Amino acid sequence: MRKTLIFVLTSIALLTYSLTSCDKQKSLQERLQEEKRAIDRYVKRNGLVILNEYPQNGIFGEKEYFRTSDGLYIHVVDSGNGRRATPLVDEITVRYEYRHDIAVSDSSITYWSNSALIYPFSFKYGLQQSYTVSGSLVCVGWVYPLSYVGEHAVVDLLIPSALGSAEDNNVSYGIINPVFYKGVTYTNFY
């Protein structure tokens, strides 16, 4: 009887602990709101000017970013040579100077990387399977600027997790990671 009582009390304690610890986890909606606040802080801290429309002449001021309806921020440094990518035909190679993970909370550690200078990423333009493969580091947000720029274009991007790589957007593991990419370059349209 004593063992049964200890078992029941232990079970109740574990159940109570597991229920209260589940309440402490943030919902997806709360995490997405935190991400939005983090992006807003990043924009404010860096003095970025947000444009509601893409400039007709395609020329951006130093800190001007066009915000798409999906929440992607694009700053065109160089629009390229004028040759546009052809969907389902061209394979695009992407390199970038560095990436900066945006801190969702002020206490988060940020990560800088320039690995794409050494290891470029490639995808078939217009073939979503080529840039959404599970575990792929190809970022869906890299595709959006190709409707505005051409081969050898250089852009800076502020990408919310929903348009990020599989590494930056893994909701099942609680990963919602907005990223800033500096000097994204599009080459090898073939």
URSUL-V682401 format. One record per residue. RES is the residue in one letter. OMEGA is omega in degrees with one decimal (NA if undefined). NEAR is the number of other C-alpha atoms within 8 Angstrom. Layout:
[[RES/OMEGA/NEAR] [RES/OMEGA/NEAR]]
This chain:
[[M/-179.6/4] [R/178.5/5] [K/178.8/6] [T/178.9/7] [L/177.8/8] [I/179.3/8] [F/-178.9/8] [V/180.0/8] [L/177.4/8] [T/179.4/8] [S/178.6/8] [I/179.6/8] [A/179.3/8] [L/178.9/8] [L/177.8/8] [T/178.8/8] [Y/-177.7/8] [S/178.9/8] [L/179.6/8] [T/179.0/8] [S/176.2/8] [C/179.5/7] [D/-177.5/7] [K/178.5/6] [Q/-178.6/6] [K/177.6/7] [S/177.5/6] [L/179.9/8] [Q/178.3/6] [E/179.3/8] [R/177.6/10] [L/175.7/9] [Q/175.8/8] [E/178.3/10] [E/179.4/13] [K/178.1/8] [R/179.2/9] [A/178.1/12] [I/177.8/12] [D/177.0/8] [R/-179.8/8] [Y/179.3/9] [V/-178.2/10] [K/-177.9/8] [R/-178.0/7] [N/176.2/6] [G/-179.2/7] [L/176.9/10] [V/-175.6/8] [I/179.4/8] [L/178.0/9] [N/178.6/7] [E/176.7/6] [Y/-178.9/7] [P/-178.4/7] [Q/180.0/5] [N/178.1/4] [G/-177.3/8] [I/-178.7/7] [F/170.6/11] [G/-173.8/5] [E/-176.6/4] [K/-179.6/9] [E/178.3/11] [Y/174.0/13] [F/178.5/12] [R/178.3/13] [T/179.0/9] [S/178.3/5] [D/177.3/5] [G/176.0/8] [L/177.8/13] [Y/-176.6/11] [I/171.6/13] [H/-179.2/12] [V/176.6/13] [V/179.4/10] [D/-176.3/8] [S/174.9/14] [G/-174.1/11] [N/177.7/8] [G/178.1/8] [R/-178.7/7] [R/177.8/9] [A/177.8/11] [T/-179.6/7] [P/178.6/9] [L/177.7/8] [V/-172.8/8] [D/169.1/11] [E/-174.5/11] [I/173.6/14] [T/-178.3/12] [V/171.2/12] [R/174.4/13] [Y/-179.7/13] [E/176.3/11] [Y/173.3/12] [R/-179.3/13] [H/176.3/11] [D/-178.1/11] [I/-178.4/12] [A/178.3/10] [V/171.6/12] [S/-176.6/7] [D/-178.6/5] [S/-178.2/5] [S/175.2/7] [I/178.3/5] [T/-174.9/8] [Y/177.6/7] [W/-179.7/8] [S/172.8/8] [N/-176.1/10] [S/-178.4/7] [A/174.6/13] [L/-179.3/9] [I/-176.5/6] [Y/179.6/7] [P/178.1/9] [F/179.9/10] [S/175.8/9] [F/176.1/11] [K/-177.3/14] [Y/178.5/14] [G/178.1/6] [L/-171.9/10] [Q/179.8/8] [Q/-177.6/6] [S/178.1/8] [Y/174.5/12] [T/178.6/12] [V/179.9/8] [S/179.7/5] [G/-178.6/6] [S/176.1/10] [L/176.0/8] [V/-173.7/12] [C/179.7/12] [V/179.6/11] [G/177.9/10] [W/-175.3/8] [V/-174.7/8] [Y/-176.8/7] [P/-177.6/10] [L/174.6/10] [S/-179.8/6] [Y/-172.6/6] [V/-177.8/11] [G/-179.8/14] [E/-178.7/14] [H/175.8/11] [A/176.0/16] [V/179.7/13] [V/169.4/15] [D/-175.4/13] [L/170.9/12] [L/-168.1/11] [I/174.4/14] [P/-175.2/13] [S/-178.6/12] [A/179.2/6] [L/-177.6/11] [G/178.5/16] [S/176.9/13] [A/178.9/14] [E/-176.9/10] [D/-177.0/12] [N/178.8/13] [N/-173.4/10] [V/-178.4/8] [S/176.1/5] [Y/177.6/5] [G/-178.3/7] [I/173.5/10] [I/-169.3/13] [N/174.7/13] [P/-173.2/15] [V/171.3/14] [F/176.2/12] [Y/178.7/14] [K/172.5/11] [G/175.9/12] [V/-177.0/14] [T/-179.5/11] [Y/-179.2/13] [T/173.4/10] [N/172.9/8] [F/-179.8/9] [Y/NA/6]]
